């Protein structure tokens, strides 16, 4: 009997010291928000910050529709033909080249905003990544999947971003007739004139004129293998 009486306060003390996470702390996909259009853009930068045309936000909420602060939002690019830049020009973003992920914590309102800096991998020809290749997680909970077209279609080693060579690469993708996702900026399954117009807008705005900077460091980057 005495042993039982001793167990109760010890158990209560353990629960107070290490509380079990409540359901209110668990992200709820139904109440959380991903980009409604179903895609994100992988962009370049201008030497200071990622191209604003690539900005998107994820909002994480629990089943009570309450925002979750400091939720770890992970963008998983392992199923994409995207080469991520290690330096995303955002001190709050962490890139893991092994898992091909980009990670950031949510703010007080449960929001984490990104401008993913990277480029298309080389040698893709008329093929490439499937639609909705990016998987989005919050604290390990799957939220959504998104497509990820990119404007830097030529993988130059010199750190240059969107330029004339990428235009030639886009035209090559267009004439393939296979409508590769990387050049389909409306993500409607058809690469056409409207997609070209969107590429030209990014090119002339100069926000993606640079990409992963040289020199190439096999350990520290500047881009994932």
For each residue, the residues with C-beta under 8 A, 3 or more apart:
1: 4 5
2: 5 6
3: 6 7
4: 1 7 8
5: 1 2 8 9
6: 2 3 9 10
7: 3 4 10 11
8: 4 5 11 12
9: 5 6 12 13
10: 6 7 13 14
11: 7 8 14 15
12: 8 9 15 16
13: 9 10 16 17
14: 10 11 17 18
15: 11 12 18 19 20
16: 12 13 19
17: 13 14
18: 14 15
19: 15 16
20: 15
21: 25 26
22: 25 26
23: 26 62 63
24: 62 63 64 66
25: 21 22 62 68
26: 21 22 23 62 63 139 141
27: 32 60 61 62 68 71 138 139 141 143
28: 31 32 61 62 63 65 141
29: 32 141 142 143 144
30: 63
31: 28 61 62 63 64 65
32: 27 28 29 58 59 60 61 110 138 143
33: 36 57 58 59 61
34: 58 136 143 144 146
35: 38 39 40 56 57 146
36: 33
37: 187
38: 35 132 146 147 187
39: 35 146 147 148 149 187
40: 35 54 56 114 116 134 146 147 148
41: 51 53 54 56 116 148 149 150 151 185
42: 54 82 116 117 118 119 120 148 149 150 151 152
43: 50 51 53 54 115 116 117 150 151 152 202 207 208
44: 50 51 117 119 151 152 161 162 207 208 209 210 211
45: 48 49 50 51 89 115 117 161 207 208 210 211
46: 49 51 206 207 208 209 210
47: 210
48: 45 89
49: 45 46 52 89 90 115
50: 43 44 45 54 55 88 89 90 115 116 117
51: 41 43 44 45 46 54 115 117 202 205 207 208
52: 49 55 115 207
53: 41 43 201 202 205 207 208
54: 40 41 42 43 50 51 114 115 116 117 208
55: 50 52 113 114 115
56: 35 40 41 113 114
57: 33 35 111 112 113 114
58: 32 33 34 73 106 111 112 113 114 136 138 143
59: 32 33 67 106 109 110 111
60: 27 32 67 68 71 73 106 110 111 112 138 139 143
61: 27 28 31 32 33 64 65 66 67 68 110
62: 23 24 25 26 27 28 31 65 66 68
63: 23 24 26 28 30 31
64: 24 31 61
65: 28 31 61 62
66: 24 61 62 110
67: 59 60 61 106 108 109 110 111
68: 25 27 60 61 62 71 106 110 138 139
69: 106 107 108 109 110
70: 105 106
71: 27 60 68 105 106 110 112 138 139
72: 103 104 105 138 139
73: 58 60 103 104 105 106 112 136 137 138
74: 101 102 103 136 137 138
75: 101 102 103 114 116 134 135 136
76: 79 99 100 101 134 135 136 137
77: 80 82 84 100 101 102 118 133 134 148
78: 99 100 101 135
79: 76 129 130 133 134 135
80: 77 100 129 133 134 148
81: 120 121 124 128 129 133 182
82: 42 77 118 119 120 121 129 148 150
83: 118 119 120 121 155 212 223 224
84: 77 88 95 97 100 102 116 117 118 223 224
85: 88 95 117 118 119 211 212 221 222 223 224
86: 95 97 212 220 221 222 223 224
87: 95 117 212 213 221 222
88: 50 84 85 93 95 102 114 115 116 117
89: 45 48 49 50 115 117
90: 49 50 93 104 114 115
91:
92: 104 105
93: 88 90 102 103 104 114
94: 102 103 104
95: 84 85 86 87 88 101 102 103 224
96: 99 100 101 102 103
97: 84 86 100 221 224 225
98:
99: 76 78 96
100: 76 77 78 80 84 96 97 224
101: 74 75 76 77 78 95 96
102: 74 75 77 84 88 93 94 95 96 114 116
103: 72 73 74 75 93 94 95 96
104: 72 73 90 92 93 94 112 113 114
105: 70 71 72 73 92 112
106: 58 59 60 67 68 69 70 71 73 109 110 111 112 138
107: 69 110 111 112
108: 67 69
109: 59 67 69 106
110: 32 59 60 61 66 67 68 69 71 106 107
111: 57 58 59 60 67 106 107
112: 57 58 60 71 73 104 105 106 107
113: 55 56 57 58 104
114: 40 54 55 56 57 58 75 88 90 93 102 104
115: 43 45 49 50 51 52 54 55 88 89 90
116: 40 41 42 43 50 54 75 84 88 102 148
117: 42 43 44 45 50 51 54 84 85 87 88 89 211 212
118: 42 77 82 83 84 85 150 152 211 212 223
119: 42 44 82 83 85 150 152 153 154 155 161 211 212 223
120: 42 81 82 83 124 128 150 152 153 154 155 169 182
121: 81 82 83 124 155
122: 154 155
123:
124: 81 120 121 127 128 180 182
125: 128 176
126: 173 176 177 178 180
127: 124 178 180
128: 81 120 124 125 180 181 182
129: 79 80 81 82 133 148 181 182
130: 79 133 181
131: 147 181 187 189
132: 38 145 146 147
133: 77 79 80 81 129 130 145 147 148 181
134: 40 75 76 77 79 80 145 146 147 148
135: 75 76 78 79 142 145
136: 34 58 73 74 75 76 142 143 144 145 146
137: 73 74 76 140 141 142 143
138: 27 32 58 60 68 71 72 73 74 106 141 143
139: 26 27 60 68 71 72
140: 137
141: 26 27 28 29 137 138
142: 29 135 136 137
143: 27 29 32 34 58 60 136 137 138
144: 29 34 136
145: 132 133 134 135 136
146: 34 35 38 39 40 132 134 136
147: 38 39 40 131 132 133 134 181 184 187
148: 39 40 41 42 77 80 82 116 129 133 134 181
149: 39 41 42 181 182 183 184 185 187
150: 41 42 43 82 118 119 120 153 182
151: 41 42 43 44 161 162 166 185 199 202 203 208
152: 42 43 44 118 119 120 155 161 162 166 208 211
153: 119 120 150 166 169 170 173 182 183
154: 119 120 122 163 165 166 168 169
155: 83 119 120 121 122 152
156: 159 160 165 211
157: 214 216
158: 214
159: 156 210 211 212 213 214 222
160: 156 163 209 210 211
161: 44 45 119 151 152 208 209 210 211
162: 44 151 152 166 199 202 203 208 209
163: 154 160 166 167 203 209
164: 167 168
165: 154 156 168 169
166: 151 152 153 154 162 163 169 170 199 203
167: 163 164 170 171 199 203
168: 154 164 165 171 172
169: 120 153 154 165 166 172 173 183
170: 153 166 167 173 174 183 195 196 199
171: 167 168 174 175
172: 168 169 175 176
173: 126 153 169 170 176 178 180 182 183 191
174: 170 171 183 191 192 196
175: 171 172
176: 125 126 172 173 179 180
177: 126
178: 126 127 173
179: 176 183 184 189 190 191
180: 124 126 127 128 173 176 183 184 191
181: 128 129 130 131 133 147 148 149 184 187
182: 81 120 124 128 129 149 150 153 173
183: 149 153 169 170 173 174 179 180 191 195 199
184: 147 149 179 180 181 187 188 189 190 191 195
185: 41 149 151 194 195 198 199
186: 194 195 198
187: 37 38 39 131 147 149 181 184
188: 184
189: 131 179 184
190: 179 184
191: 173 174 179 180 183 184 195
192: 174 195 196
193: 196 197
194: 185 186 197 198
195: 170 183 184 185 186 191 192 198 199
196: 170 174 192 193 199 200
197: 193 194 200 201
198: 185 186 194 195 201 202
199: 151 162 166 167 170 183 185 195 196 202 203
200: 196 197 203 204
201: 53 197 198 204 205
202: 43 51 53 151 162 198 199 205 207 208
203: 151 162 163 166 167 199 200 206 208
204: 200 201
205: 51 53 201 202 208
206: 46 203 209
207: 43 44 45 46 51 52 53 202
208: 43 44 45 46 51 53 54 151 152 161 162 202 203 205 211
209: 44 46 160 161 162 163 206
210: 44 45 46 47 159 160 161 213
211: 44 45 85 117 118 119 152 156 159 160 161 208 223
212: 83 85 86 87 117 118 119 159 221 222 223
213: 87 159 210 222
214: 157 158 159 222
215:
216: 157 221 222 223
217: 220 221 222
218:
219:
220: 86 217
221: 85 86 87 97 212 216 217 224
222: 85 86 87 159 212 213 214 216 217
223: 83 84 85 86 118 119 211 212 216
224: 83 84 85 86 95 97 100 221
225: 97
